[in-house]
């Protein structure tokens, strides 16, 4: 199983901080933001990893991360997303890297308290399809929201005005090789982007999307200054509790 970290985009919601660097290279407490998803994949015993970058500062990733040896990797792969075509478009760039294997995908600005190793192991036992990780949140309308009936997700709505649940879809996704065929069928949303929610809904329609619910905290650090500040606080508190993230 391979890992993909999506760290493109222009990060306009964190201007002026992102005027000189990619948002995923900003510090979250004592480490660059991009370190957290890399460590989660390595903890889950995924050692073949690609980083999808973008914007005017993509070269900074190579200067910071190099070949990944500081994380115990033999090599770290990179590819470049031009413009802001959406999360699904960025994922599509990893097709050749995936080489038909299953992939675990993490958004580069998502930081998790929980170790995802058990969820990855559970997905590996799944015959096919996809898995998402959910988190119960107080303001679900800010995220993609899962509607759950009889223990199954029957739909995911992106930033709904009237959420069907309080369960947000976090930035961890696990897919089989069919994901790249699904991406090819997508049409741009009203934002002009290929949406990852449309990918997940395609798996729902064919009955092969499963989920787990995270017990620990989750921070979507790149969406606003409030979220960025919260991520720093949560990581700091975890450090004080001697939790390694």
C-alpha positions, 0 to 999 in steps of 0.5 A, a space after each residue: 500500500 502506498 501513501 499520497 499527501 496532497 499539499 498543493 493549492 495557493 493557501 489564500 485563506 492564510 495570507 499574508 503568511 502564505 505570500 512567501 511559502 506554501 501553507 503546508 510548510 508553515 509551522 504547527 507548534 514545533 514542526 512544519 505542517 507537512 511533517 504530521 501527515 508524513 509521520 502518520 503514514 510512516 506510523 501506519 507502516 506505509 513507506 512509499 510516499 508521494 507528495 503532491 505540491 503546487 504554487 510558487 514555492 514547490 521547491 521548498 518541499 524538496 529543500 525541507 524534506 529531501 529524500 525523506 531519510 529523516 522519516 526513515 524513508 528510502 525515497 520520497 516522491 514528488 509531483 506538481 499540480 498546476 493551478 487549483 483544480 481541486 483535491 481530486 485533480 491533485 490525487 489524479 496526478 498520483 496514478 502512475 506512482 500508485 501502479 495499481 496498488 491501494 493508496 492511503 491519502 492524507 490532506 497536507 493540512 490535516 493533523 490527527 491525534 490518533 494513530 491511523 495504523 489500525 484503520 489502514 490495517 482494517 482497510 487492507 482486509 476490505 475486499 475492495 472499495 474505499 474507506 473514510 475516517 469521520 470525526 464528530 464536530 460541533 459545526 459540520 456545515 464547514 465540512 463534507 458531512 456524512 449521512 449515516 443510516 443503519 451503520 452505512 454512509 448513504 451520502 456525503 454533502 459538501 458544506 451543507 446548510 442543513 447537515 444530516 449529521 455531525 460527522 465530518 469527513 476528515 482528510 484521510 481517504 483510502 482507495 483501491 485502484 478504481 479511484 483513478 477511473 472515477 476521477 476521469 469521470 468527474 466534472 468541475 463543481 461550481 468552484 471549478 474544481 474536481 471534488 473529493 466528495 464526488 469521488 467518495 459518493 461514487 464509491 457509495 453508489 457502488 456500495 463499497 465505501 466503509 468508515 471509521 470514527 476517530 476518537 481523538 482530536 482532528 485539526 483542519 489547520 489550513 482553512 482559516 487563522 482560527 483553525 491554524 491557531 487551534 491546531 497549534 494549541 492542540 499539538 502543544 497540549 499533546 506535547 505536554 501530555 508526552 504524546 508523539 504526533 
